[in-house]
Amino acid sequence: MAYTKSEHYDSNITEGLIKTYSETLHLLGEDVSREGLQKTPERVAKAMQYLTQGYHQDAVRILNSAKFEEQVSEMVIVKDIELYSLCEHHMLPFVGKAHVAYIPNGYITGLSKIARVVDVFARRLQVQERLTTQILDAINTALNPMGVAVVIEAKHFCMMMRGVSKQNSVTTTSAFSGEFRNETTRGEFLRLIASDLA
């Protein structure tokens, strides 16, 4: 039985991007008709739609879809969330991990929803600084917790592949609200994401 891949893309957007990427390859000096490149414009058109699908997703709605009333007020941390995004300046990848925590104030959300919120904002053209605060703001809006903390560590291909060409630099950004502005609470969070409890 043959394998059939099922994907759904906007046909008008796909066709427009195919034309654009065909022209781009031609301008770069490539022959789009050669075997290895014949389907490349279509592949890239679909890949870019996938990598930017976050524009069509609502992070607050995702969090609210698994929102439960629960009278707990201890820190909830989801750490080492894989993160893949595109720098909006060069449209090159940046990859890393996000650490997200919140202190419930009557409501919790499904743990997988935290990871999904990271994806919603990562799958857009981004800068790491804005990505960090967008994740924090969405959790604040949906759950109204006593505090939210977000730390992102990432390597940027725009620094690794071009320009200064520094292979080992890591960019760290953070955002804190509510109880996480308290030095003791913030310190506990930072210690927990740095530790290996396994």
VEXDREN-2710 file (C-alpha; in Angstrom, 1 decimal):
% VEXDREN-2710
k/r/px/py/pz
1/MET/0.0/0.0/0.0
2/ALA/1.4/3.4/-1.0
3/TYR/2.1/6.0/1.6
4/THR/-0.1/9.1/1.2
5/LYS/0.9/12.2/3.0
6/SER/-2.0/14.4/4.0
7/GLU/-1.3/18.2/4.4
8/HIS/-3.5/21.2/4.1
9/TYR/-2.3/24.5/2.8
10/ASP/-4.0/27.6/1.3
11/SER/-3.7/27.0/-2.4
12/ASN/-3.6/30.7/-3.3
13/ILE/-0.8/31.4/-0.9
14/THR/1.1/28.3/-2.0
15/GLU/0.9/29.2/-5.7
16/GLY/2.0/32.8/-4.9
17/LEU/5.0/31.6/-2.9
18/ILE/5.9/29.0/-5.5
19/LYS/6.2/31.8/-8.1
20/THR/8.2/33.9/-5.7
21/TYR/10.7/31.2/-4.7
22/SER/11.1/30.2/-8.4
23/GLU/12.0/33.7/-9.2
24/THR/14.3/33.9/-6.2
25/LEU/16.2/30.8/-7.2
26/HIS/16.5/32.2/-10.8
27/LEU/17.9/35.5/-9.4
28/LEU/20.4/33.6/-7.4
29/GLY/21.7/32.0/-10.6
30/GLU/20.1/28.6/-10.3
31/ASP/18.2/26.6/-12.9
32/VAL/14.8/25.8/-11.4
33/SER/14.2/23.2/-14.2
34/ARG/17.0/20.9/-13.1
35/GLU/16.0/17.7/-11.3
36/GLY/17.0/18.6/-7.8
37/LEU/15.2/21.9/-7.8
38/GLN/12.0/21.2/-9.7
39/LYS/9.9/20.8/-6.6
40/THR/11.9/23.0/-4.3
41/PRO/9.7/26.1/-4.7
42/GLU/6.7/24.1/-3.7
43/ARG/8.5/22.5/-0.8
44/VAL/9.7/25.8/0.5
45/ALA/6.2/27.4/0.0
46/LYS/4.7/24.7/2.2
47/ALA/7.5/24.8/4.7
48/MET/7.2/28.5/5.2
49/GLN/3.4/28.2/5.8
50/TYR/4.1/25.6/8.4
51/LEU/6.9/27.6/10.1
52/THR/4.6/30.7/10.3
53/GLN/1.3/28.9/11.2
54/GLY/1.4/30.7/14.6
55/TYR/-0.2/33.8/13.0
56/HIS/-3.4/31.8/12.7
57/GLN/-3.4/30.4/16.2
58/ASP/-4.7/32.0/19.4
59/ALA/-2.6/31.3/22.5
60/VAL/-5.1/32.4/25.0
61/ARG/-7.8/30.2/23.5
62/ILE/-5.4/27.2/23.7
63/LEU/-4.8/27.9/27.4
64/ASN/-8.5/28.3/28.1
65/SER/-9.3/25.0/26.3
66/ALA/-7.8/23.2/29.2
67/LYS/-8.4/25.6/32.1
68/PHE/-9.4/24.0/35.4
69/GLU/-10.4/25.5/38.7
70/GLU/-7.9/24.3/41.3
71/GLN/-7.0/25.8/44.7
72/VAL/-3.2/25.4/44.5
73/SER/-0.7/28.2/44.8
74/GLU/2.6/26.5/44.3
75/MET/4.9/27.2/41.4
76/VAL/4.3/25.2/38.2
77/ILE/7.3/24.9/35.9
78/VAL/7.6/23.4/32.4
79/LYS/11.2/23.6/31.4
80/ASP/13.4/22.6/28.5
81/ILE/10.6/23.2/25.9
82/GLU/12.1/22.8/22.5
83/LEU/11.9/26.0/20.5
84/TYR/12.3/26.6/16.7
85/SER/11.7/30.0/15.2
86/LEU/12.7/32.3/12.4
87/CYS/14.5/35.6/13.0
88/GLU/12.5/38.4/11.3
89/HIS/15.6/40.3/10.3
90/HIS/17.2/37.6/8.1
91/MET/14.5/34.8/8.1
92/LEU/17.1/32.4/9.4
93/PRO/16.3/30.0/12.2
94/PHE/17.0/30.4/15.9
95/VAL/16.7/27.3/18.1
96/GLY/16.8/26.6/21.8
97/LYS/14.6/26.0/24.8
98/ALA/12.1/27.9/26.8
99/HIS/11.5/27.6/30.6
100/VAL/8.0/28.7/31.7
101/ALA/6.5/28.9/35.2
102/TYR/3.4/30.4/36.8
103/ILE/1.9/30.5/40.2
104/PRO/-1.8/29.6/40.0
105/ASN/-4.4/32.0/41.4
106/GLY/-7.5/29.6/41.3
107/TYR/-6.9/28.2/37.9
108/ILE/-4.4/25.9/36.2
109/THR/-4.0/24.8/32.6
110/GLY/-3.0/21.5/30.9
111/LEU/0.8/21.2/30.9
112/SER/1.0/20.5/27.2
113/LYS/-0.8/23.8/26.6
114/ILE/2.2/25.7/27.9
115/ALA/4.4/24.1/25.3
116/ARG/1.8/24.8/22.6
117/VAL/1.8/28.5/23.6
118/VAL/5.6/28.6/23.0
119/ASP/5.0/27.1/19.6
120/VAL/2.2/29.6/18.7
121/PHE/4.6/32.5/19.1
122/ALA/7.7/30.7/17.9
123/ARG/6.0/29.9/14.6
124/ARG/6.0/33.4/13.5
125/LEU/8.8/35.8/12.2
126/GLN/10.3/36.8/15.6
127/VAL/12.8/38.4/17.7
128/GLN/13.7/36.5/20.9
129/GLU/12.9/39.5/23.1
130/ARG/9.4/39.8/21.9
131/LEU/8.8/36.1/21.9
132/THR/9.6/36.0/25.6
133/THR/7.1/38.6/26.6
134/GLN/4.4/37.3/24.3
135/ILE/4.4/33.9/26.1
136/LEU/4.3/35.7/29.5
137/ASP/1.4/38.0/28.4
138/ALA/-0.7/35.1/27.0
139/ILE/-0.4/33.2/30.3
140/ASN/-1.2/36.3/32.3
141/THR/-4.3/37.0/30.2
142/ALA/-5.7/33.5/30.2
143/LEU/-5.0/32.4/33.8
144/ASN/-4.6/35.7/35.8
145/PRO/-2.0/33.9/38.0
146/MET/-0.1/35.4/40.9
147/GLY/3.0/35.5/38.7
148/VAL/4.6/34.3/35.4
149/ALA/8.3/33.7/34.6
150/VAL/9.7/33.0/31.1
151/VAL/13.4/32.3/30.3
152/ILE/14.5/31.5/26.7
153/GLU/18.0/30.3/25.7
154/ALA/18.7/30.2/22.0
155/LYS/21.3/30.0/19.3
156/HIS/20.7/32.3/16.3
157/PHE/21.8/31.2/12.9
158/CYS/22.0/34.8/11.7
159/MET/25.0/35.0/14.1
160/MET/26.4/31.6/13.3
161/MET/26.1/31.4/9.5
162/ARG/26.7/35.0/8.5
163/GLY/27.9/38.3/9.9
164/VAL/30.1/37.7/12.9
165/SER/30.0/33.9/12.5
166/LYS/30.1/33.1/16.2
167/GLN/29.2/29.4/16.6
168/ASN/28.9/29.0/20.4
169/SER/27.1/32.2/21.5
170/VAL/23.8/31.7/23.3
171/THR/21.3/34.5/23.8
172/THR/19.2/34.4/27.0
173/THR/16.1/36.5/27.5
174/SER/13.8/36.7/30.5
175/ALA/10.5/38.2/31.6
176/PHE/8.9/38.2/35.0
177/SER/5.5/39.4/36.4
178/GLY/3.8/39.4/39.7
179/GLU/5.4/37.2/42.4
180/PHE/8.3/36.5/40.2
181/ARG/9.5/40.1/40.6
182/ASN/10.2/39.1/44.2
183/GLU/13.9/38.2/44.4
184/THR/13.3/35.1/46.5
185/THR/10.6/33.6/44.2
186/ARG/12.6/34.5/41.1
187/GLY/15.7/32.9/42.6
188/GLU/13.8/29.6/43.4
189/PHE/12.6/29.5/39.8
190/LEU/16.1/30.1/38.4
191/ARG/17.6/27.4/40.6
192/LEU/15.0/24.9/39.6
193/ILE/15.4/25.4/35.8
194/ALA/19.2/25.1/36.3
195/SER/19.1/21.9/38.3
196/ASP/18.8/18.3/37.1
197/LEU/16.3/16.6/39.4
198/ALA/16.3/13.3/37.6
END
